[in-house]
Amino acid sequence: MKRTLLLGLFLVAGVSNGALANADLAKAKNCMACHSVNNKVLGPAFKDIGAKYAGQKGAEDKLVQKVMKGGSGVWGTVPMPANAQVSEAEAHTLVKWILTLK
């Protein structure tokens, strides 16, 4: 019983730390200047992006390209600029995290 409880706590802590680490990456890469997790700022909330693209085939790759190259027209008239400071690996990490925020 103790072993199962400890394993469960370890797994929960790992998930929480992973989610926190990706929020920290979003802050470090300046994503939070235009986005937040729960509320629209200049751009849409990450949870709204996650909900919109949930279950869509190719969503991760599509969103990675938008993070890196920018985009416009999907969420209104304000364009999202390209993010040269974000590597492709970092963009995948960020997008995977965003897609969990439904």
C-alpha positions as CSV (number, residue, x, y, z in Angstrom):
1,M,0.0,0.0,0.0
2,K,2.7,2.5,1.0
3,R,4.7,1.6,-2.2
4,T,1.6,2.3,-4.4
5,L,0.9,5.5,-2.6
6,L,4.5,6.7,-3.0
7,L,4.5,5.7,-6.7
8,G,1.3,7.6,-7.2
9,L,2.7,10.7,-5.5
10,F,5.8,10.5,-7.5
11,L,3.9,10.3,-10.8
12,V,1.7,13.3,-9.9
13,A,4.7,15.3,-8.9
14,G,6.3,14.5,-12.2
15,V,3.3,15.6,-14.2
16,S,3.0,18.8,-12.2
17,N,6.7,19.6,-12.7
18,G,6.4,18.9,-16.4
19,A,3.5,21.2,-16.8
20,L,5.3,23.9,-14.7
21,A,8.5,23.4,-16.8
22,N,6.5,24.1,-20.0
23,A,4.9,27.2,-18.6
24,D,8.4,28.3,-17.6
25,L,9.6,27.7,-21.1
26,A,6.6,29.8,-22.4
27,K,7.7,32.6,-20.1
28,A,11.3,32.3,-21.1
29,K,10.5,32.4,-24.8
30,N,8.3,35.5,-24.3
31,C,5.1,33.7,-25.2
32,M,3.4,35.2,-22.2
33,A,3.8,38.7,-23.6
34,C,0.8,38.0,-25.8
35,H,-0.8,34.8,-24.3
36,S,-1.8,33.4,-20.9
37,V,-2.9,30.0,-20.0
38,N,-6.5,30.8,-19.1
39,N,-7.4,34.2,-20.6
40,K,-7.1,36.0,-23.9
41,V,-4.5,38.7,-23.8
42,L,-3.4,40.0,-27.2
43,G,-3.5,36.4,-28.5
44,P,-5.8,33.6,-27.5
45,A,-5.5,31.7,-24.2
46,F,-3.4,28.6,-24.5
47,K,-6.4,26.5,-23.2
48,D,-8.5,27.9,-26.0
49,I,-5.9,26.9,-28.5
50,G,-5.7,23.5,-27.0
51,A,-9.4,23.1,-27.1
52,K,-9.7,24.3,-30.8
53,Y,-7.0,21.9,-32.0
54,A,-7.7,18.9,-29.8
55,G,-7.8,15.7,-31.7
56,Q,-7.1,17.3,-35.1
57,K,-4.7,15.3,-37.3
58,G,-1.5,17.2,-37.9
59,A,-2.3,19.8,-35.3
60,E,1.1,19.6,-33.5
61,D,3.1,20.1,-36.7
62,K,0.7,22.9,-37.9
63,L,1.0,24.8,-34.6
64,V,4.8,24.3,-34.4
65,Q,5.1,26.1,-37.8
66,K,2.8,28.9,-36.5
67,V,5.0,29.3,-33.5
68,M,8.1,29.5,-35.5
69,K,6.9,31.4,-38.6
70,G,4.0,33.3,-37.3
71,G,0.4,33.4,-38.6
72,S,-2.7,35.4,-39.0
73,G,-6.4,35.2,-39.5
74,V,-7.3,32.3,-37.3
75,W,-8.0,34.2,-34.1
76,G,-8.8,37.6,-35.4
77,T,-6.9,40.4,-37.2
78,V,-3.9,40.7,-35.0
79,P,-1.1,38.6,-36.6
80,M,1.3,36.5,-34.6
81,P,4.9,37.3,-35.4
82,A,7.5,34.7,-36.1
83,N,9.5,33.6,-33.1
84,A,13.1,33.2,-34.2
85,Q,14.2,32.7,-30.5
86,V,12.2,29.4,-30.4
87,S,13.9,26.3,-31.7
88,E,11.9,23.6,-33.4
89,A,12.4,21.3,-30.4
90,E,11.2,24.0,-28.1
91,A,8.2,24.7,-30.3
92,H,7.2,21.0,-30.2
93,T,7.5,21.1,-26.4
94,L,5.4,24.2,-26.1
95,V,2.8,22.9,-28.5
96,K,2.5,19.5,-26.9
97,W,1.9,21.3,-23.6
98,I,-0.7,23.7,-25.1
99,L,-2.6,20.8,-26.6
100,T,-3.0,19.3,-23.1
101,L,-4.7,22.5,-21.9
102,K,-8.3,21.9,-23.0
